[in-house]
């Protein structure tokens, strides 16, 4: 991975946004869902929480691209699990850059997304797919975004999921600023799972103040990534730094756990907090709106 440095971003001001690469990305529509086609779990989620969609902004549901499903059948099983967990709309976010640099191109991601959409219709699985990526931080990021070589997330592409390396801290502030200048809000994914960020509330507050949103993983709240990640996830939530909760589901062995996380958050930090982080803000991401951190009751 190329080293991150402030100067690499400071002199890379946004050009007029090119549409030549973006035109190749089929981001889907923002039409109302067909409520008659939804599963009981999906219908219950929408009715209980008074939202038009139940959006999961971070999920590795595309097959054959990364550490998610290996085959189409595995991908379909994961999509069925999302539906059973009450999700109506998912941002399909395979890894880009890092060890997938030059492998998971935007064109390859789009091709796989299109195929999975077709197979979902054929299988009668009522799940709406939107493109995106879990993007490893890289000093080339502004240029790659301008060229369409990495994918922002959602129907409007107004948010970019940004992942830090697991064993090495790289400052994301230059990326947050550079992408913000391009009208793209950075979503920092699962900081609770990085040991070097444990207790670093001041650092994360600075990211939020600079315009980023913080996304924690449902499984972290439930203790599925260990005690340390669970402690940090709850601490971030209690400190009012969390903007989004997402599944980061990968397969049958790492399934979506949004229902359990919503219930636990509602019990511990209040129903309003659970609704905002797990439903309202993900829906705002779908609509391309600015995300702000949520305060517990």
Secondary structure, DSSP 8 states (H G I E B T S, - for coil): -----HHHHHT----S---TTGGG----------GGGS-HHHHHHHHHHT-S--EEEEE--STTSSSS-SSHHHHHHHHHHHHHTT--EEEEEEEESGGGTTTS-HHHHHHHHHHHHHHHHHHT---EEEEEEEEE--TTHHHHHHHTSS--BTTTT-EEEEE--SSS----HHHHHHHHHTT-EEEEE-GGG-GGGTT-HHHHHHHHHTT-EEEEEHHHHTTTT-HHHHHHHHHHHHTT---EEE--B-BTTB---HHHHHHHHHHHH-HHHHHIIIIIHHHHHHHT---------
